[in-house]
Amino acid sequence: MSGPLLETTALRLAAGGKPLCVGLDWQVRRGEFWCLLGRNGAGKSTLLHALAGLRPDDGGDILLEREPLAALSPPALARRRGLMEQQQFDAFGSSVLETVCAGRYPHQGGAGWDSAEDREAAARALAAVALAECAGKDVRALSGGERQRVALATLLAQDPPLLLLDEPTAQQDAAAQIAVMRLLRDLADDGKAVVAACHDLNLAARFATHALVLGAERHWLGPAAEVLTAPVLQPAFGCAFEVIDGAHGRLFVPLPA
């Protein structure tokens, strides 16, 4: 088995004096699709930002390909990891294709001009998220769900080995949610490492290879089939769950108190 692409040791994160992650020892390898799960405010977005090098940790270590994040320059980071944020903001007009081409910047050697290769990579990424027909549209004219898929396409065009995603299925209809999760699983199967914050337990159980569940100053991690169980989810989410074996795996139904 190959060494970890991403590794945390005794990682501690806090927000507003509230501990979020405490003593997180974790390894993520190529070929793995990790879903981050937990209540609102459990620290999923904070953890993703720390893993991306966009916020400092409060103790411990984060290594990317065995190098400390702080030792990597911004261009080197951009070639090794990419982050898809939960929300997108477009202050100025731009075509969808040009927006996706922004993901190619780490590969342009500082020139800043889109080559034919960059535009081809952007077009392939748009096709992968079923938005090829939107290439010429103004990005501000898209629906919320379409805009999120453009953000995913931008990450695909960036093409780092580690993909970090904050709620990639947000604002998507049911069919698009399935398509996005299947694409992420395919990327992992093709050798990427994928870490995605997710609210839908059933999507996570169906597509993730591994899960990290954040609770109140504790966590559970490992293969999805071992972690996504009622004894873990009940204390993490503060409610009971009925577990049903379905045609596509286990279904988790939260029960009223």
C-alpha positions, 0 to 999 in steps of 0.5 A: 500500500502506498504511503499517505498523501495527507496525514494529521498527527495530534491535530487540534482545531478550535473556533471561538474558544470551542474545541472542534478537533482534538487529537486527530491522527488521520491518514488519507491515501490515493484511492480513498473517498472520505466523507466528513460527517457531523452536526452543524458547527462540528468543524467540518469546514474548519477542518477542510480549510486547515487541511488546505492551508487556509487557516492555522491549526491550534496544535499538531501537524498536517503533512501533505506528501510528508511535507508540512503545509507551512513549508509549501509555497502557494503554487506548490500547494495549488498543484497538490491540493484543491478546495471547493468551497461551500458557496461561490461569489461572482463579483464580475461577469465571466463565461463558464469556460473562462471560470473553469480555466481559472483552475489551470493557473497552477499549471501555467508557469506564471504566464497567466494565459489560457493555452489550447491545452488549458481550454481543452482541460476545462471543456473536459471538466465541464463535460464531466459535470454535465455542463458542456452546453453552458460553456459560453454562458455568463457564470452569474446567469447560472442556477445555484446548483449549476454554479456549484457544479462549475466550481467542481469542474474548476477543481477537476481542471486544477487536477491536484492529487488531493481534492477537498470539497465542502458540501459538493452536493449542496443545491443539487437535485436528487439526480445531480447529487447521485451524479456528483457522488458517483463522479467523486467515487470514480475519481478516487477509484482512478487514484485521487484522494477525495475528502468531502464534507457531507450532510447526507448519511445515505449518500455517504454510506453508498459512495464513500470508502471511508468516513470521519465523523466529528462529535463533541471533542471526539471523533470516529474514523475508518472504513465507511462500513465500520464507522457508519453505524448506529452506535457511532451516529447516535452520540455524534448527532444526538438522535437515534437512527433506524438502520435499514438494509436496502438494495443500494446498501444501508439506509439511515433513518433518524428517529424523533426523540 
